[in-house]
Amino acid sequence: MPLTRKAYRAAILHSIADPAEVGIEASYEYFEDGLLVVDNGKISALGHASELLPTLPADIDITHYQDALITPGFIDTHIHLPQTGMVGAYGEQLLDWLNTYTFPCESQFADKGHADQVADIFIKELLRNGTTTALVFGSVHPQSVNSFFEAAEQLDLRMIAGKVMMDRNAPDYLTDTAESSYLESKALIERWHGKGRLHYAVTPRFAPTSTPEQLTLAGQLLTEYPDLYMQTHISENLKEIEWVKELFPERKGYLDVYDHYQLLGERSVFAHGVHLCDDECARLAETGSAISFCPTSNFFLGSGLFNLPMAEKHKLNVGIGTDVGGGTSFSLLQTLNEAYKVMQLQGARLSPFKSLYLATLGGARALRLEDKIGNLQPGTDADFLVLDYNATPLLGYRLQQANNIAETLFVLMTLGDDRTVLQTYAAGNLVHQR
């Protein structure tokens, strides 16, 4: 392959640390007239255009954006591929919503043609919204994951996904067995994990839909392949938590079920965590596990308000998740708009720089990928976005009144959506152009 070196000039912003740990000012780098240099799919230089331009060859291809901001690609730490077709379904809380809408929709993934079609729509939606990495639930059918990874591989995307493991408390047409879920997951791991920029996640749906035998085998897979991911749900809804207590009376609580089956660890991501207690946050932090904060979904299903300050107190890794189809938007900008309101309702503040962190570097840390994605440091994958200040008339007018990058960033997160994403790059390749 010929060497490809390109440069991109615009305002550039990225997170370099968690504002909760280092303070806001030390948490980001901003270049008002910046330059990002990309060599063979990786970032080779980042800095002020005035300093970097003289060091580059005269014939380098430079793309100059006016009225735009370059940021790292967004990272969605919790989303469901097979729920794309039922996003925005009316009028239920979690358990009824699963039975009424989710399970029937997921049953269609027994058909490979359907799985291929939805994978294509799903990936286009991610990229249109600036999401370059996602932690994805498939359906119980292995072909849901095969279709997704086949589509992601063609674009050289960094994606993580897994086949749902679910052997009880779901319709017969949608359950596997402890043994079949183990064998099917293993086959998918052997085929996809570590291929290109793809990773596999062991995916028990949530404690109520897995028998102890299935949870035991999920833990066994994590032992057999030490660098796998694990994703599931926890403490989303009060009725769900009561149900877990009835099904596992011998365990101390919801988290203890997963802990007992050895599902906590540095690559374990638990979605929601709305109703966690201090002890559970401490245990998650101690094991290096992470939480995916899913504000749009938590509002839409009436689940509750995630306590981000408590997670910060325990130094617990937190990423942000759209949770489509419980969440109603693929846009992480819109999801951050909701996250701000979740904090407001609890009398807490969410600075735009913390929001940027959650959608980029925080997500990368939750996935243990901060050396590869989530920031624009030289040596990382060239996964980045170009956000258009004039995407809509209102956005353009409002940003003319912004006095600094903090205000600009906040307005992008409150008024921005998929239209704001002018271009999405993955491994240096243009994968979406508005």
Beta strands, then each sheet from edge to edge (+ up, - down):
strand 1: 5-15
strand 2: 28-39
strand 3: 42-48
strand 4: 61-72
strand 5: 74-80
strand 6: 131-137
strand 7: 159-162
strand 8: 164-165
strand 9: 198-204
strand 10: 229-234
strand 11: 268-272
strand 12: 290-293
strand 13: 317-320
strand 14: 384-388
strand 15: 421-426
strand 16: 429-433
sheet 1: 3+ 2- 1+ 4+ 14- 15+ 16-
sheet 2: 5+ 6+ 7+ 9+ 8+
sheet 3: 5+ 6+ 7+ 9+ 10+ 11+ 12+ 13+
end
